[in-house]
Amino acid sequence: MFRFLFLLFILVPIVEIALLIQVSEVIGGLATIILVIVTAIIGAKLVRQQGMDALQNVQKQMAQGQMPAKELFTGLCVIIAGVLLLTPGIMTDLFGFLLLTPAVRNKLAAGLASQATVRMSAQVQHGQSHFQHHQTTDNTNDRAEQPTTIDGEFKRKD
């Protein structure tokens, strides 16, 4: 994980600088700076709006006694989008705006949910086989499984 983060913090700024240089050669330096500032302003407004909507939806779901998993994921995506949009650059702005798009968030949520389902089912299968192994070895002792009760007394000494 450390290597991944290290590469991420090295590669992203290098790519951003290269993109900013290429864009400034096409549209000019001042226009590039204005573009970065305008995308940050628009992104901040969108993040604020969608963040408030997500917060209200979370509160509404919790008031109804439901787990707001989808709304929490939306809130997380909006927070990440806000960080990306406030980071100067073209690539980070693109990823930030993509995270603000409900279709992209839904696709991402579905992909993560399927990954979690696969991992959980693999763990459950492993856990069941582990449980079945212990169950078969315990039954060879020809004794019934009884819960263990520990009885004792407690005195407090101050």
N, C-alpha and C positions, 0 to 999 in steps of 0.2 A: 504494500500500500504506500509506503514511504517513497519508493522509486516512482510509482505512478504520479503521486503528488509533486515530487521533485521535477519530473519531466513536464508535467502540466504547467507548473509555475515558470519553467524555462521556455517551453515551446510556445505557449499562448502569447506572451509579450513579443517574442520574435516574429510570429506570424502577424500580430497586430501592427507592429511597426512596418513590416514589409507591405501590408495592405494599405496602410495610411500613406506610405511613400508612393505607391502605385496610383492610388486615388488622387493624391495631390498633384501628380504629374498630368492627370487627365483633366481634373476640374479646377486645379489651382490650390495653393496652400490655404488661403483665407477661406475659400469655399469648403475645404475639407474641415477646417476648424469649426466653421458655422454648422456644418452637417453633424459633427460629433456633439456639439452643444444642443442643437435642435432635437436630435434623437434622444439625448438624455432628458430634456424637458418633457417631450411627448411620452417617453417611457415612464418617467416619474408620475405623470398624471394618470396613465393607464394602470400602473402598479397600485397607486393610491385607490383608484376606483375599484379595481378587481380585488384588492386586499380587503377593502371595507365590505364588499359583497360577500367574500368568502367568510369573513368574521361573522357577519349577520347570519349566513347560512349555517355555520357551525353552532351558533347560539340557538337558532331555531331547531336544529336537529336534536341538540342536547335537551332543550326544553320539552321536546316530544318523547324524550327517553330513548333516543336512537343514537347509535354510534356514528359520528360524522366522518367516516373514513375518507370518503370522496372529497368532502369539503376541506379536511385537513391536508390531503394531498394537493388540492388546488392552492391552498394557502402556502404550502411549502414551495410549490412551483412559482407562485407569485413573488415570494421572497427571493428565491434564486434569480428570477427574471429581473427583479429590482437591482440586485447586486451586479448582474451582467450589464444592464442598461446604464448604470451609473459609472461603470468602468469604461474609460475612454477607448474606443476602438470600433472597428466595423464588424468583425467576426463576433465579438461578445454582444453587440447590439442585435445582430441577426439571431443569435441563439436566445437572447432575452425576449425579443418580439415573438419568436416561435413558442416559447414557454407561456406567453400570454394568450396564445391561440387555444381555445377550448378543444378543437379537434386534435391538436398535437398533444395536449395534456391527456386527453382520453386514450389516445394511442399509447402513450408512454405508461399510463396507469395500467392499461391492459397487459402490456409487455412485462411490467414489473410484477403484476399479479400472477401471470402465468409462470414466471420464474420462481416466485415464492411458493406457488402450488406444487411445482415440480420438486423443489427442495424439501418442502414439508412432507410430501408423500414419500420421498426417499427416506427421510428421517423416521417417519412413522413405520414404514416397512422394516427398517433396521431395528427400531425399537420393539416392534411386535416379534420379530424373530429372536431378539435378545430376551424378551419376556417369555416367549414360548420355550426357549432353551432353559431358562431358570425354572419354569413351571415343570418341565419334564424331569429335570434333575431333582427337584424337590419332591416330586411324587414318587420317586424311587425309594424314599425312606419309609413308605407305607404309613404315613401319619397324616392326619387331617390338618389342614392349615387353620390354625387358631391365632387370633390376634394376641399380641403380647401386651400384657398389662403390667405396668410397674407401679407398685404401691409403696408409699412411704410417708414419712411425717416431715413437717417443716416447722422449725422454730427460728424466729428472728432474734438475733442477739445484737443489740445496739451498743 
